[in-house]
């Protein structure tokens, strides 16, 4: 192969043929069919197989992307701009998820006695929180978790600043602390759920509460894994002060998770608080 063929005269990355899109489609189909069969009590065994195939696809495909960025030099400044646009659009799509959950919560909480909503008064008793619901004390575990997430936003920013300044030790310390705080937040939220005075099926308050806070908790888990992978990559020396979009994307995602939690704390835990659950 000639040098002209090996090095294109444009800054864009034309990816080589890859098996991962086909494998990913098969994995997603297997998982979807497995979930349908599981919900109809046919067989539970297809779900773990599909889930394992999805994880394999994620690991293999992202490993290929890391190779292209780190060792093959395909992520030029122009390609990085496209990656930034993609990450921003992904976060925007996540905002729409939470907008739907907040919409459901506000519709029920602001109009608990809306007679035109079929069954609304029967479900809420005309008040919010509904009769018989004992909410969490917002300044107990929820406030502690708020402080933990805000601190984690500071530590991930510290790690990012250290990376830009070429301080490898500071970057690793900041990332390690952030991952620890993410795990701590998830552990405390699991403890909180285990002591809730209501269950997921206990009416409209429980459904909107667990969907909003639980979906956010899922995002915290994803963000923690994202940052843990970045910590491992940072240890391997993949990130450079001028080339570290993988870490930058993780930091953006983590700050998004922080901001959503602030809205959850203010709107659901604090403004929507009723009688705190007895301890």
N, C-alpha and C positions, 0 to 999 in steps of 0.2 A: 504494500500500500504506500502511495506517495505521501509526502508531507502535506500537500494541498488537500488530499483526501482525508488524512488523519486529523487535521486542524481546520475546521470550517472557518470561513471568513465572515462570520456573524457571531454575535454574543449569545444567541439563544441555544437552549439545550433541546435537541431533538432526541428523545429517549429511544433506547434500543428496544427491540421486541422483548416482552416480558411475559412470563406465565401467570403473574400474580393477579391481573384483572380477571382472568378465567377462573383461577382457583378461588378468588374472593367471591365471584358470583356463585360458584358451586357451594361454597361455605355458607353464604348468606341464605341461599335457597334451602340447604339442608337444615339450617337452624330454624328458618321460618316454618318449614313443613314439620319439623320436630316439635315446635311449640304448638302447632295446630293439633297434631296427634296426641300430645300430652294433655292439652285442654279437653280433648274428647275421650280421655282415658283409654287410648289405644296402646301407646307404649311411651315410656319415659326415656328410652335409651338413645333416641335420635338427638335429643337436646344437648347432652354433653358432647356428642360427636360433632355436631354443628358448631357448638361453642368453641371446642378445641380447634376446629378448622379455621374459624374466624381469628382466633388468637395466633395461629400459625401464619395466616395471611398477613396480619398486622405486623408481626415480628419480621417476617421475610421481606415484605414490601418496604417497610420503613428502614430495614437494614440496607436494602438496595439504595434507598434515597440517601442515607447517611454516607454510604460508599461514594455515591456520585458527588456529594457535597464536599466530603473531607479529603478523599484520596484521589479522585479523578478530576477535580477542579471544574465541574460542570456548572456550579452555581455562581455564575458571573453576577456582577451588580444588576444587570438587567433582569436576570432570572430571579434574583432576590426581591426585586420590586414586585414581580408577579406573585411570589410566595407571600409577601406582605399583604397584597390585595386579597389573596385567598384566605389568609388567616383573619383579616378584618371582616370579610363577608361571612366566614364561619361564625365568628363571635356575634355578628349581627343576627344570624339565624338563631343562635342560642338566646339572644335577647327576646326574640319573638316567642320562643317557648315559654319563658318566664312571664312575658306579657299576658299570655293566655291564662296562666295559673293565677296571676294577680287579678286579672279581669274576673275570673270565677269567684275569687275571694271577696273582692270589693262589691261585686253585684249582690252577693249574699249578705255581706256585713252592713252595707249602706242602706239596703232595702229589705230588712228582715221581716217587715210586715206588709210586703207588697202583695195585695190580694189578687192581682191579675196574674201573678206567677203561680201556676198550679201546684198546690201542696206546699207553698213557701211558708205560710204561717204554721201549718201543721209540723213542718220540719224544724222551725226555729222558735216557735212559741211567740213570734212577733218581736223578739229581742235578740241582741247579739252581744256576747256569745249566746248560743241557744240555751234554753233552760236545761239544767242538769249537767252542763259542761263546766268542768273545773280546769281552767287554763294554767299554764306554767307561770311562775313568777318571773317576769322579764329580767329582773335584776339578780337572778340566781345563776343557774348554769347558762342560760342564753347570753347574759352579759359577759360571763367569763369566756364563752366561745367567741363573742364579738372581739374582746381584747386579744384573744389568741390569733384570730384571723388578721386583725389590724397589725399586730406585731409581725406576723408572717409576711405581710405586704412590705413592711420595712426591711426585713431580712433578705427578701428576694431582690429588693432594690439595691441593698448593700452588695449582694453578690454580683448584680449586673454592673454596678459602678466599679467594683473591684476588677471585674473582667475587662472593662474598657480601659482601666488604668494598668493592666498587666499584672495585677496582684492575684496570682493563682491561689495562694493560701487563703486570702480573704474570700475569694469566690467560692472555694470549696466549703469553708466554714459557713458562709451565708446560706448556701444551698442546703447543706446538711441540717442546719437549724430550721430552715423552711420546711423541709420534708418532715422533720420531727414534729413541728407545730401542726402540719396537716394531719398527721397520724393522731396527734393528741385531740384535735378538733373532732375527728371522726369517732374516736373512742368515747369522748364526752357526749356526743350526740346520740350514739348508740345507748349509752347509759341513760340519757334523758328519755329516749323512746321507751326503754324498758320500764320506766317509772311513770309513764303517762297515765293519766286518769281516764283516758278514752282510747278506743281502738280505731283502726282504719275504717271499719264499717259502722261506726257509731254516729252516723248522720253527716250533714253537710259541712259542719265545722271540721270534724275529724278528717273528712276526705280532702277538703281544700288545704288544711294544715299539713297533712302528711305528704300530699302531692307537691306542694311548694317547697317545704323544707327538705323532704326526702329527695326530690330531684336536685336541689342544691347540694345536698350531701353526696349524691352520686357524682356531681361535678367536682366536689372537693376530692373525692377518691381518684377520679381521672386526673385532676391537676396534680395530686400528690405523686401518682405514677409518672406523669409527664416530667415533673421536676426530679424524681428519683433517677429516671433515665438520663436526664441532663447532668445530674451529679456524677453518674458513672462515666458519661462521655467527657465531662470536664476532667475527671481523674485520668482518663486516657489521653488527654491533651487535644481533644477535637476542636475546642473553641479557641479562636484568636480574637484579639481586640477589634479587628476590622472585619471579622467573618464569624458570626455566631447567631445566625437567625434562629436556629433550633432552640437555643436558650431564650432568645428574645420572644419567640412565640409562646413559650411556656410562661414567661413573666407576664405577657399580655393576658393570657388566659387566667392566671392566678389573680391578677388585679380585677378582672371581670368578676371572678367568683367573690372577691372581697366586697365589691360594690353591691352585688345582688344580695349578699347577706345583710348589709346595712339596711337595705329596703325591707328585707324580711323581718329584721329585728324591730325596726320602727313601726312597720305597718301591721304585722301579725302578732309578734310577741308583746309589744308595748301598747300601741294604740288599740289593738284588739283584745287586750287582756280583760278578763272578767274576774271571777273568783279563783285565786291561785289554788293549785292542787295541794291537798294536805300531805305532809311528809311523815 
